[in-house]
Amino acid sequence: MLRMQILLLIRRAAVAVGIAAGIAGALRLRGSGGVPPRTGGWRELSGNELR
């Protein structure tokens, strides 16, 4: 009886880890943007633009 409960616990833990890994993998593949833009960005201000 105890052995079956331990096996069930291990199986549930393995399923939970598998689901978490799947979600983490999907989020990682989805990414957060990709290649940053090559133009634009910061530029030096002068004169009236400083206000």
MOPAC internal coordinates of N, CA, C and O (Angstrom, degrees):
PM7 1SCF
backbone

  N    0.0000 0     0.00 0     0.00 0    0    0    0
  C    1.4540 1     0.00 0     0.00 0    1    0    0
  C    1.5249 1   110.77 1     0.00 0    2    1    0
  O    1.2310 1   120.64 1   131.30 1    3    2    1
  N    1.3260 1   116.38 1   -48.70 1    3    2    1
  C    1.4600 1   120.65 1  -179.67 1    5    3    2
  C    1.5213 1   111.07 1   -64.35 1    6    5    3
  O    1.2310 1   121.05 1   142.60 1    7    6    5
  N    1.3357 1   115.60 1   -37.40 1    7    6    5
  C    1.4630 1   119.52 1  -179.94 1    9    7    6
  C    1.5253 1   111.18 1   -62.81 1   10    9    7
  O    1.2310 1   120.03 1   140.55 1   11   10    9
  N    1.3201 1   117.55 1   -39.45 1   11   10    9
  C    1.4686 1   120.70 1   179.31 1   13   11   10
  C    1.5230 1   110.90 1   -66.39 1   14   13   11
  O    1.2310 1   120.50 1   142.18 1   15   14   13
  N    1.3275 1   116.65 1   -37.82 1   15   14   13
  C    1.4630 1   120.08 1   178.57 1   17   15   14
  C    1.5255 1   110.97 1   -65.36 1   18   17   15
  O    1.2310 1   120.76 1   140.49 1   19   18   17
  N    1.3353 1   116.16 1   -39.51 1   19   18   17
  C    1.4694 1   120.15 1   178.85 1   21   19   18
  C    1.5270 1   110.04 1   -65.52 1   22   21   19
  O    1.2310 1   120.57 1   137.27 1   23   22   21
  N    1.3409 1   116.52 1   -42.73 1   23   22   21
  C    1.4602 1   120.11 1   179.02 1   25   23   22
  C    1.5296 1   110.95 1   -63.88 1   26   25   23
  O    1.2310 1   120.67 1   140.25 1   27   26   25
  N    1.3261 1   116.33 1   -39.75 1   27   26   25
  C    1.4562 1   120.16 1   178.09 1   29   27   26
  C    1.5270 1   110.98 1   -64.49 1   30   29   27
  O    1.2310 1   120.47 1   139.44 1   31   30   29
  N    1.3227 1   116.71 1   -40.56 1   31   30   29
  C    1.4655 1   121.06 1   177.72 1   33   31   30
  C    1.5239 1   111.11 1   -63.03 1   34   33   31
  O    1.2310 1   120.73 1   136.20 1   35   34   33
  N    1.3347 1   116.20 1   -43.80 1   35   34   33
  C    1.4657 1   120.16 1   179.27 1   37   35   34
  C    1.5287 1   110.53 1   -64.49 1   38   37   35
  O    1.2310 1   120.57 1   139.67 1   39   38   37
  N    1.3235 1   116.52 1   -40.33 1   39   38   37
  C    1.4675 1   120.36 1   179.11 1   41   39   38
  C    1.5258 1   110.49 1   -63.73 1   42   41   39
  O    1.2310 1   120.20 1   135.36 1   43   42   41
  N    1.3284 1   117.22 1   -44.64 1   43   42   41
  C    1.4625 1   120.08 1   178.98 1   45   43   42
  C    1.5280 1   111.74 1   -62.97 1   46   45   43
  O    1.2310 1   120.81 1   139.78 1   47   46   45
  N    1.3355 1   116.05 1   -40.22 1   47   46   45
  C    1.4667 1   120.22 1   178.42 1   49   47   46
  C    1.5245 1   110.40 1   -63.77 1   50   49   47
  O    1.2310 1   120.37 1   138.50 1   51   50   49
  N    1.3392 1   116.90 1   -41.50 1   51   50   49
  C    1.4631 1   120.54 1   179.59 1   53   51   50
  C    1.5239 1   111.00 1   -64.52 1   54   53   51
  O    1.2310 1   120.31 1   139.98 1   55   54   53
  N    1.3181 1   117.02 1   -40.02 1   55   54   53
  C    1.4719 1   120.63 1   178.27 1   57   55   54
  C    1.5211 1   109.73 1   -65.21 1   58   57   55
  O    1.2310 1   119.96 1   137.82 1   59   58   57
  N    1.3277 1   117.69 1   -42.18 1   59   58   57
  C    1.4631 1   120.88 1   179.96 1   61   59   58
  C    1.5291 1   111.04 1   -63.83 1   62   61   59
  O    1.2310 1   120.38 1   137.51 1   63   62   61
  N    1.3290 1   116.88 1   -42.49 1   63   62   61
  C    1.4727 1   120.53 1   178.32 1   65   63   62
  C    1.5232 1   109.95 1   -64.90 1   66   65   63
  O    1.2310 1   120.21 1   139.34 1   67   66   65
  N    1.3135 1   117.20 1   -40.66 1   67   66   65
  C    1.4682 1   121.12 1   178.65 1   69   67   66
  C    1.5161 1   112.29 1   -62.82 1   70   69   67
  O    1.2310 1   120.40 1   137.18 1   71   70   69
  N    1.3244 1   116.83 1   -42.82 1   71   70   69
  C    1.4660 1   120.50 1   178.42 1   73   71   70
  C    1.5215 1   110.58 1   -65.16 1   74   73   71
  O    1.2310 1   120.56 1   136.62 1   75   74   73
  N    1.3301 1   116.54 1   -43.38 1   75   74   73
  C    1.4691 1   120.24 1   178.69 1   77   75   74
  C    1.5313 1   110.94 1   -62.27 1   78   77   75
  O    1.2310 1   120.09 1   139.31 1   79   78   77
  N    1.3248 1   117.43 1   -40.69 1   79   78   77
  C    1.4630 1   120.94 1   178.71 1   81   79   78
  C    1.5259 1   110.78 1   -65.99 1   82   81   79
  O    1.2310 1   120.43 1   141.39 1   83   82   81
  N    1.3196 1   116.78 1   -38.61 1   83   82   81
  C    1.4677 1   120.00 1   177.72 1   85   83   82
  C    1.5147 1   112.47 1   -64.07 1   86   85   83
  O    1.2310 1   120.57 1   136.73 1   87   86   85
  N    1.3156 1   116.51 1   -43.27 1   87   86   85
  C    1.4625 1   120.53 1   178.92 1   89   87   86
  C    1.5304 1   110.05 1   -65.65 1   90   89   87
  O    1.2310 1   120.43 1   135.66 1   91   90   89
  N    1.3326 1   116.78 1   -44.34 1   91   90   89
  C    1.4691 1   120.11 1   179.31 1   93   91   90
  C    1.5273 1   110.66 1   -62.69 1   94   93   91
  O    1.2310 1   120.15 1   139.43 1   95   94   93
  N    1.3122 1   117.33 1   -40.57 1   95   94   93
  C    1.4638 1   120.63 1   178.26 1   97   95   94
  C    1.5136 1   112.10 1   -64.80 1   98   97   95
  O    1.2310 1   120.42 1   138.66 1   99   98   97
  N    1.3236 1   116.80 1   -41.34 1   99   98   97
  C    1.4622 1   120.11 1   178.84 1  101   99   98
  C    1.5215 1   110.97 1   -63.99 1  102  101   99
  O    1.2310 1   120.45 1   137.49 1  103  102  101
  N    1.3274 1   116.74 1   -42.51 1  103  102  101
  C    1.4622 1   119.54 1   178.63 1  105  103  102
  C    1.5257 1   111.14 1   -65.65 1  106  105  103
  O    1.2310 1   120.44 1   143.37 1  107  106  105
  N    1.3260 1   116.76 1   -36.63 1  107  106  105
  C    1.4676 1   119.78 1  -179.97 1  109  107  106
  C    1.5300 1   110.64 1   -69.62 1  110  109  107
  O    1.2310 1   120.17 1   139.33 1  111  110  109
  N    1.3201 1   117.28 1   -40.67 1  111  110  109
  C    1.4630 1   120.01 1   178.83 1  113  111  110
  C    1.5176 1   111.40 1   -67.18 1  114  113  111
  O    1.2310 1   120.96 1   145.32 1  115  114  113
  N    1.3237 1   115.77 1   -34.68 1  115  114  113
  C    1.4522 1   120.21 1   179.22 1  117  115  114
  C    1.5188 1   110.31 1   -64.00 1  118  117  115
  O    1.2310 1   120.73 1   144.67 1  119  118  117
  N    1.3261 1   116.21 1   -35.33 1  119  118  117
  C    1.4585 1   121.30 1   173.98 1  121  119  118
  C    1.5070 1   113.70 1    74.17 1  122  121  119
  O    1.2310 1   122.19 1     2.54 1  123  122  121
  N    1.3168 1   113.42 1  -177.46 1  123  122  121
  C    1.4648 1   119.01 1  -178.23 1  125  123  122
  C    1.5219 1   110.18 1  -132.80 1  126  125  123
  O    1.2310 1   119.84 1  -131.75 1  127  126  125
  N    1.3153 1   117.91 1    48.25 1  127  126  125
  C    1.4551 1   119.95 1   174.49 1  129  127  126
  C    1.5023 1   114.01 1   126.41 1  130  129  127
  O    1.2310 1   119.89 1   119.87 1  131  130  129
  N    1.3040 1   117.82 1   -60.13 1  131  130  129
  C    1.4543 1   120.04 1  -177.17 1  133  131  130
  C    1.5153 1   110.95 1   108.70 1  134  133  131
  O    1.2310 1   120.92 1    43.77 1  135  134  133
  N    1.3285 1   115.86 1  -136.23 1  135  134  133
  C    1.4635 1   121.46 1  -175.83 1  137  135  134
  C    1.5218 1   109.39 1   -78.36 1  138  137  135
  O    1.2310 1   119.72 1   -49.85 1  139  138  137
  N    1.3263 1   118.14 1   130.15 1  139  138  137
  C    1.4697 1   119.81 1   177.76 1  141  139  138
  C    1.5239 1   111.21 1   -69.45 1  142  141  139
  O    1.2310 1   120.10 1   -24.45 1  143  142  141
  N    1.3240 1   117.41 1   155.55 1  143  142  141
  C    1.4718 1   119.87 1  -179.14 1  145  143  142
  C    1.5265 1   111.42 1   -64.61 1  146  145  143
  O    1.2310 1   120.83 1   -31.85 1  147  146  145
  N    1.3273 1   116.02 1   148.15 1  147  146  145
  C    1.4632 1   120.95 1  -179.46 1  149  147  146
  C    1.5225 1   112.13 1   -92.90 1  150  149  147
  O    1.2310 1   120.01 1   166.66 1  151  150  149
  N    1.3098 1   117.58 1   -13.34 1  151  150  149
  C    1.4597 1   120.81 1   179.75 1  153  151  150
  C    1.5184 1   109.43 1  -117.99 1  154  153  151
  O    1.2310 1   120.73 1   -14.34 1  155  154  153
  N    1.3213 1   116.22 1   165.66 1  155  154  153
  C    1.4560 1   120.55 1   179.14 1  157  155  154
  C    1.5081 1   111.02 1    87.45 1  158  157  155
  O    1.2310 1   120.85 1    21.73 1  159  158  157
  N    1.3019 1   115.99 1  -158.27 1  159  158  157
  C    1.4563 1   120.36 1   179.21 1  161  159  158
  C    1.5227 1   111.45 1    99.30 1  162  161  159
  O    1.2310 1   120.87 1    26.56 1  163  162  161
  N    1.3125 1   115.94 1  -153.44 1  163  162  161
  C    1.4563 1   121.46 1  -176.36 1  165  163  162
  C    1.5206 1   110.72 1   -77.84 1  166  165  163
  O    1.2310 1   121.03 1   -33.94 1  167  166  165
  N    1.3341 1   115.64 1   146.06 1  167  166  165
  C    1.4640 1   120.32 1   172.02 1  169  167  166
  C    1.5171 1   108.02 1  -138.34 1  170  169  167
  O    1.2310 1   120.99 1   -26.96 1  171  170  169
  N    1.3108 1   115.71 1   153.04 1  171  170  169
  C    1.4511 1   121.10 1  -177.46 1  173  171  170
  C    1.5286 1   109.64 1   -75.29 1  174  173  171
  O    1.2310 1   120.49 1   -46.62 1  175  174  173
  N    1.3411 1   116.66 1   133.38 1  175  174  173
  C    1.4495 1   122.36 1   179.03 1  177  175  174
  C    1.5328 1   108.98 1   -95.68 1  178  177  175
  O    1.2310 1   122.20 1   -29.17 1  179  178  177
  N    1.3347 1   113.38 1   150.83 1  179  178  177
  C    1.4648 1   117.81 1   177.81 1  181  179  178
  C    1.5300 1   108.74 1  -147.94 1  182  181  179
  O    1.2310 1   120.46 1   -26.34 1  183  182  181
  N    1.3314 1   116.73 1   153.66 1  183  182  181
  C    1.4622 1   122.19 1   174.51 1  185  183  182
  C    1.5264 1   114.01 1    61.42 1  186  185  183
  O    1.2310 1   121.42 1    53.43 1  187  186  185
  N    1.3410 1   114.89 1  -126.57 1  187  186  185
  C    1.4802 1   121.74 1  -175.95 1  189  187  186
  C    1.5182 1   113.15 1   -66.54 1  190  189  187
  O    1.2310 1   119.90 1   160.49 1  191  190  189
  N    1.3167 1   117.80 1   -19.51 1  191  190  189
  C    1.4595 1   119.93 1  -178.51 1  193  191  190
  C    1.5211 1   112.92 1   -71.74 1  194  193  191
  O    1.2310 1   120.27 1   164.85 1  195  194  193
  N    1.3486 1   117.09 1   -15.15 1  195  194  193
  C    1.4580 1   120.45 1  -177.24 1  197  195  194
  C    1.5291 1   112.18 1   -75.34 1  198  197  195
  O    1.2310 1   119.36 1   163.84 1  199  198  197
  N    1.3133 1   118.82 1   -16.16 1  199  198  197
  C    1.4564 1   120.55 1  -178.82 1  201  199  198
  C    1.4842 1   113.34 1   -79.63 1  202  201  199
  O    1.2310 1   120.10 1   180.00 1  203  202  201

